[in-house]
Amino acid sequence: GRSSVDEIATYLAMSKKTFYKFFSSKEDLVQQIMERFMGSVRGNVERILLSDKSAVEKLSEIIAMIGTNAGRLSPAFGQDIQRRIPQLWKHIEEFRRQRISEVFARLITQGVNEGTMRPDMNARVFLMCVLGSIDRIMQPHLLANESFSVGDAVKEILNIFFRGGLTQKGRDQFEQLQH
């Protein structure tokens, strides 16, 4: 449903006047919420990447985490942002593309070194395919009519691509972690 400033203010247990003292508008509040959300995603991913786990373990954890986080935002909320705050939507898309490129490039490099990712694979083409698929599926108006969640869709895409990018050794490790 639509969340009016009245509802938000009530939920935050503050008057409308106080609300506007902190946030110039509902758009402002949504922007703050999304910045915090992206910041927490960035922090979680970074923590996984900096751990001394294998590339396949990191991949598995990041896929699970992305699935959980993406599932927190409803397609309706996404559609709202896209329609009412288009510059924030652009910022979210940029964030997603940049993070995915950077994170998975690091994982592929580590995986190739560990013998779990295919060294013959063109990593750049691989990443462009992953990004294209995620961009396509992350359109709120498309998702609104599907039975699967955003989180499930993104997890599925990453599973499909990475199974193709792993060596047999990598696939064996990945399969074990999925159970």
Backbone torsions as a table, in degrees:
resi	resn	phi	psi	omega
1	GLY	NA	175.4	178.7
2	ARG	-80.3	134.3	176.1
3	SER	-105.7	112.1	180.0
4	SER	-83.4	165.1	177.7
5	VAL	-59.9	-36.2	177.5
6	ASP	-56.5	-49.5	-179.1
7	GLU	-62.7	-44.6	-179.4
8	ILE	-62.3	-45.2	-179.3
9	ALA	-61.3	-43.2	177.9
10	THR	-60.8	-46.8	179.7
11	TYR	-60.0	-39.6	-179.5
12	LEU	-84.9	2.4	-179.6
13	ALA	53.5	53.5	175.6
14	MET	-144.0	158.8	178.5
15	SER	-74.4	162.6	177.9
16	LYS	-60.3	-36.5	-179.0
17	LYS	-62.3	-46.0	178.5
18	THR	-64.1	-41.6	179.3
19	PHE	-54.2	-49.5	-176.9
20	TYR	-70.8	-18.5	175.6
21	LYS	-69.6	-37.4	-179.5
22	PHE	-84.4	-41.4	-176.2
23	PHE	-126.3	128.5	-178.0
24	SER	-68.4	-20.6	-178.7
25	SER	-164.4	174.1	175.1
26	LYS	-62.3	-38.5	178.5
27	GLU	-56.5	-42.4	-179.3
28	ASP	-60.6	-43.6	179.8
29	LEU	-63.5	-46.9	-179.7
30	VAL	-59.8	-41.9	178.8
31	GLN	-59.6	-45.4	179.2
32	GLN	-61.8	-44.5	-179.6
33	ILE	-60.9	-45.9	-178.4
34	MET	-67.5	-36.8	177.3
35	GLU	-61.7	-42.9	179.7
36	ARG	-65.9	-41.0	179.0
37	PHE	-60.1	-49.2	-179.3
38	MET	-65.5	-37.2	177.4
39	GLY	-61.8	-41.5	-179.2
40	SER	-70.9	-37.4	175.2
41	VAL	-61.5	-46.6	-179.7
42	ARG	-58.3	-45.5	179.9
43	GLY	-61.6	-45.4	-180.0
44	ASN	-63.6	-43.6	-179.4
45	VAL	-64.5	-44.1	-178.9
46	GLU	-60.6	-41.8	179.4
47	ARG	-60.8	-42.7	178.4
48	ILE	-65.1	-45.8	-177.8
49	LEU	-62.3	-35.7	-176.4
50	LEU	-83.4	-7.8	179.1
51	SER	-70.1	166.9	-178.8
52	ASP	-95.7	24.8	177.7
53	LYS	-74.1	165.4	177.5
54	SER	-70.9	161.4	179.5
55	ALA	-58.2	-40.1	-178.1
56	VAL	-66.8	-39.3	176.4
57	GLU	-64.2	-43.6	179.3
58	LYS	-61.6	-45.2	179.7
59	LEU	-56.8	-48.7	-178.5
60	SER	-59.8	-44.2	179.6
61	GLU	-67.5	-40.3	-179.2
62	ILE	-67.3	-40.5	177.4
63	ILE	-60.2	-44.6	179.6
64	ALA	-62.8	-43.3	-178.0
65	MET	-66.2	-42.0	178.8
66	ILE	-63.2	-41.2	177.8
67	GLY	-58.4	-46.3	-179.9
68	THR	-64.5	-48.6	-177.1
69	ASN	-66.8	-43.0	-179.5
70	ALA	-62.8	-32.3	-179.2
71	GLY	-69.1	-13.2	-178.7
72	ARG	-78.1	-19.2	-178.1
73	LEU	-104.7	122.3	-178.6
74	SER	-77.9	151.3	175.9
75	PRO	-55.2	-34.3	-180.0
76	ALA	-62.7	-41.0	178.5
77	PHE	-64.2	-43.4	177.6
78	GLY	-60.3	-44.2	179.8
79	GLN	-62.4	-39.5	178.1
80	ASP	-59.7	-47.6	-179.7
81	ILE	-63.9	-47.2	-178.6
82	GLN	-56.0	-43.1	-177.6
83	ARG	-76.4	-48.4	-170.9
84	ARG	-91.6	-29.7	-178.0
85	ILE	-131.0	65.2	-174.2
86	PRO	-55.6	-32.5	-179.0
87	GLN	-70.1	-30.2	176.3
88	LEU	-70.8	-39.9	178.7
89	TRP	-60.0	-43.8	177.0
90	LYS	-59.0	-42.6	-179.7
91	HIS	-62.9	-42.3	179.0
92	ILE	-63.9	-44.1	179.6
93	GLU	-63.2	-42.6	178.2
94	GLU	-61.0	-46.3	179.1
95	PHE	-56.2	-47.7	-178.5
96	ARG	-61.2	-49.3	-177.9
97	ARG	-62.0	-45.0	-177.1
98	GLN	-65.9	-45.4	-179.1
99	ARG	-64.8	-44.5	-178.5
100	ILE	-61.6	-46.1	-179.6
101	SER	-59.2	-48.8	-175.2
102	GLU	-66.6	-50.3	-176.4
103	VAL	-61.5	-50.1	-175.5
104	PHE	-74.0	-27.5	174.1
105	ALA	-62.6	-42.9	178.6
106	ARG	-63.7	-42.0	-179.9
107	LEU	-66.4	-40.2	-179.2
108	ILE	-64.2	-44.1	178.2
109	THR	-57.9	-48.6	179.4
110	GLN	-62.6	-43.2	-178.6
111	GLY	-63.5	-40.3	178.2
112	VAL	-62.4	-43.7	178.3
113	ASN	-62.3	-33.5	-178.9
114	GLU	-88.1	-4.2	-179.7
115	GLY	78.1	17.6	-179.6
116	THR	-105.7	-11.6	175.3
117	MET	-118.5	145.7	-175.8
118	ARG	-65.7	121.9	179.9
119	PRO	-74.0	-19.3	-178.2
120	ASP	-83.3	-4.4	-175.1
121	MET	-80.4	139.6	174.0
122	ASN	-80.8	101.8	-174.3
123	ALA	-59.7	-35.4	-178.6
124	ARG	-65.7	-46.0	178.9
125	VAL	-64.4	-43.7	178.4
126	PHE	-54.4	-50.3	-178.2
127	LEU	-65.8	-37.2	178.5
128	MET	-64.2	-36.7	177.6
129	CYS	-67.1	-44.4	178.2
130	VAL	-59.6	-49.5	-179.0
131	LEU	-60.4	-45.2	-179.8
132	GLY	-59.3	-42.4	-179.7
133	SER	-66.6	-43.7	-178.8
134	ILE	-67.9	-41.8	176.7
135	ASP	-56.6	-43.4	-176.6
136	ARG	-64.4	-41.2	-174.9
137	ILE	-82.3	-19.7	-178.3
138	MET	-84.7	22.5	175.9
139	GLN	-89.8	111.4	-173.7
140	PRO	-51.8	-38.9	-177.5
141	HIS	-66.0	-29.1	176.7
142	LEU	-73.4	-44.4	-175.3
143	LEU	-67.8	-29.5	-177.2
144	ALA	-56.4	-29.3	-176.3
145	ASN	-99.6	5.4	-177.7
146	GLU	-99.8	158.6	-179.0
147	SER	-86.4	-17.5	-179.2
148	PHE	-93.8	158.6	179.8
149	SER	-87.2	165.5	175.6
150	VAL	-56.3	-47.0	-178.5
151	GLY	-58.2	-46.3	179.6
152	ASP	-62.6	-41.0	-178.4
153	ALA	-62.6	-47.7	-178.1
154	VAL	-65.4	-42.2	177.8
155	LYS	-58.9	-43.7	-178.9
156	GLU	-62.2	-46.0	178.9
157	ILE	-58.0	-49.3	-177.8
158	LEU	-64.2	-39.1	176.8
159	ASN	-60.4	-47.0	-179.0
160	ILE	-60.8	-51.2	-176.7
161	PHE	-65.6	-46.9	-174.8
162	PHE	-71.1	-30.3	173.6
163	ARG	-60.2	-36.0	178.1
164	GLY	-73.0	-27.2	-176.6
165	GLY	-90.5	-9.7	-178.2
166	LEU	-87.4	150.9	171.0
167	THR	-77.6	175.5	178.0
168	GLN	-60.0	-43.2	177.5
169	LYS	-57.3	-43.2	179.4
170	GLY	-65.6	-42.7	179.7
171	ARG	-63.3	-41.4	178.3
172	ASP	-59.5	-45.6	178.3
173	GLN	-62.1	-45.5	-177.1
174	PHE	-61.6	-45.4	180.0
175	GLU	-59.2	-42.9	180.0
176	GLN	-59.9	-38.8	-178.0
177	LEU	-73.7	-19.2	-177.9
178	GLN	-80.6	-7.3	-176.9
179	HIS	-106.9	NA	NA
